[in-house]
Amino acid sequence: MTTSDSQAANRVAGQPSGQPEAPAVGLDRIDLLRLLTAEQRAVVARQCRWRRFAADEQLIDHWAETRDVAFVVEGRVRVLSHSAGGREISFSDIEAGELVGEMSALDGRPRSASVVALGDGALVAFLPAKPFQALVTAHPELAMEMMLRLCDKLRGATDRIMELSTLGANNRIHAELLRLAKRGSRQGASAVIAPIPVHSDIAARVSTTRETVARVLSDLTRDGMLERRADALVVRDLSRLEMLVEDVRGGP
Amino acid sequence: MTTSDSQAANRVAGQPSGQPEAPAVGLDRIDLLRLLTAEQRAVVARQCRWRRFAADEQLIDHWAETRDVAFVVEGRVRVLSHSAGGREISFSDIEAGELVGEMSALDGRPRSASVVALGDGALVAFLPAKPFQALVTAHPELAMEMMLRLCDKLRGATDRIMELSTLGANNRIHAELLRLAKRGSRQGASAVIAPIPVHSDIAARVSTTRETVARVLSDLTRDGMLERRADALVVRDLSRLEMLVEDVRGGP
């Protein structure tokens, strides 16, 4: 690859050719970097390689030797892996303003999963490992924020290990529905989940099959606990679902 | 509790009464704190509450409102949780020189698991959340080291989620045996695991029952892959076990 080829590959789609620089918005939307001044953010933005991704395109390949951290400036991305049989196991969806791929950038070890774009047009800024490490070392408040994010992920992973270790697929689907319902809007005793979650997404998040998800949701609908509207899934009695989950999960 | 009672409870067993101070060894053995000077370590040691624990005694209660980080100065401890039915799920064993309970100390949120002493005489120094946060904020190299430790735990958790999501109990036991064998000593094609691991410990680590572990180990012994000696378990052909695990797990 020649230098100009590589510049062309690095620039944001739609930018004038030969200008591998950041778009005007820069990294202002990245939550972690709000702790920096606008000038400091602009310096970081210029150290990044910027790229736009189409739906399902891979930002980070589980098996590639890359170590950059990826700032998701626009769009959404999904962290996932596959079983030997090809079943998708998803870890988390990362929204615009967040970052992903920080583990390999910090510890230099291989990628723990792949990351793909959800929907067209995700804009991602890749910062190489060395400047990322320099950044968290130079700013203690940024290092603390990174530790809090790692703790948050580790807590999520611990909860999932407990669910996988102690709950059957049915109850894991109930627990996932409860999480979605708590993030949804409330209407009296009900909670509205919109848009309607895709069965295969729920299956990948709780490590089961799409068919099992379809069966459990249909059982809940028959029992009157769930109602499918045109554009939303309604948990008709949130506290009843909560009890159903707490009963099998145990607690203090 | 009176002040002198509380001092008595806080002091190290065997120290003269009325002196709630650190033992001579202090925190010199704590790996993370090697990045500090001896003087800085001594300051931290004096901020700690020191206590010795008997076997199976709880250092950290999953449901208690404590937020201290615990430095394990002597002995070993185990991080674990229980299912609603009372089955033990273990997360990791922490050796002398390591720390545990750092998540709640950093993010102020509830404990994610309990921690119990393995064997008698574990000596633990508890540092409250505020001075621990001040410590990592004041020393960037210590913050980086904490990030690396959190990454390491998160990688372990991710691997376990993949195993729980994609492997049956039999194959998870094979994978755990492989991990133990790789840490053991080599004798030609064999690997020696000593002391012999307890079935219930393997069961708690891979989220299955003791009976399943007993059955799988006995199957492997009958097939000639495993040999039980008086004081060790021998994996007779490490590469064959490796292939067995890789076949079902998939990989690059």
HADDOCK unambig.tbl for C-alpha pairs under 7 A between the chains (distance, minus, plus):
assign (segid A and resid 63 and name CA) (segid B and resid 252 and name CA) 6.54 0.50 0.50
assign (segid A and resid 83 and name CA) (segid B and resid 166 and name CA) 5.76 0.50 0.50
assign (segid A and resid 83 and name CA) (segid B and resid 249 and name CA) 6.85 0.50 0.50
assign (segid A and resid 83 and name CA) (segid B and resid 250 and name CA) 6.85 0.50 0.50
assign (segid A and resid 84 and name CA) (segid B and resid 248 and name CA) 6.32 0.50 0.50
assign (segid A and resid 84 and name CA) (segid B and resid 249 and name CA) 5.55 0.50 0.50
assign (segid A and resid 84 and name CA) (segid B and resid 250 and name CA) 4.35 0.50 0.50
assign (segid A and resid 103 and name CA) (segid B and resid 151 and name CA) 5.80 0.50 0.50
assign (segid A and resid 106 and name CA) (segid B and resid 148 and name CA) 6.87 0.50 0.50
assign (segid A and resid 107 and name CA) (segid B and resid 148 and name CA) 5.98 0.50 0.50
assign (segid A and resid 112 and name CA) (segid B and resid 155 and name CA) 6.71 0.50 0.50
assign (segid A and resid 137 and name CA) (segid B and resid 140 and name CA) 5.37 0.50 0.50
assign (segid A and resid 140 and name CA) (segid B and resid 137 and name CA) 5.38 0.50 0.50
assign (segid A and resid 140 and name CA) (segid B and resid 140 and name CA) 6.30 0.50 0.50
assign (segid A and resid 143 and name CA) (segid B and resid 143 and name CA) 6.49 0.50 0.50
assign (segid A and resid 147 and name CA) (segid B and resid 147 and name CA) 5.88 0.50 0.50
assign (segid A and resid 148 and name CA) (segid B and resid 106 and name CA) 6.88 0.50 0.50
assign (segid A and resid 148 and name CA) (segid B and resid 107 and name CA) 5.98 0.50 0.50
assign (segid A and resid 150 and name CA) (segid B and resid 150 and name CA) 6.35 0.50 0.50
assign (segid A and resid 151 and name CA) (segid B and resid 103 and name CA) 5.80 0.50 0.50
assign (segid A and resid 154 and name CA) (segid B and resid 154 and name CA) 5.49 0.50 0.50
assign (segid A and resid 155 and name CA) (segid B and resid 112 and name CA) 6.69 0.50 0.50
assign (segid A and resid 157 and name CA) (segid B and resid 157 and name CA) 6.06 0.50 0.50
assign (segid A and resid 157 and name CA) (segid B and resid 158 and name CA) 6.93 0.50 0.50
assign (segid A and resid 158 and name CA) (segid B and resid 157 and name CA) 6.94 0.50 0.50
assign (segid A and resid 161 and name CA) (segid B and resid 161 and name CA) 5.91 0.50 0.50
assign (segid A and resid 164 and name CA) (segid B and resid 164 and name CA) 6.37 0.50 0.50
assign (segid A and resid 165 and name CA) (segid B and resid 207 and name CA) 5.22 0.50 0.50
assign (segid A and resid 166 and name CA) (segid B and resid 83 and name CA) 5.76 0.50 0.50
assign (segid A and resid 207 and name CA) (segid B and resid 165 and name CA) 5.24 0.50 0.50
assign (segid A and resid 248 and name CA) (segid B and resid 84 and name CA) 6.32 0.50 0.50
assign (segid A and resid 249 and name CA) (segid B and resid 83 and name CA) 6.87 0.50 0.50
assign (segid A and resid 249 and name CA) (segid B and resid 84 and name CA) 5.54 0.50 0.50
assign (segid A and resid 250 and name CA) (segid B and resid 83 and name CA) 6.85 0.50 0.50
assign (segid A and resid 250 and name CA) (segid B and resid 84 and name CA) 4.32 0.50 0.50
assign (segid A and resid 252 and name CA) (segid B and resid 63 and name CA) 6.40 0.50 0.50
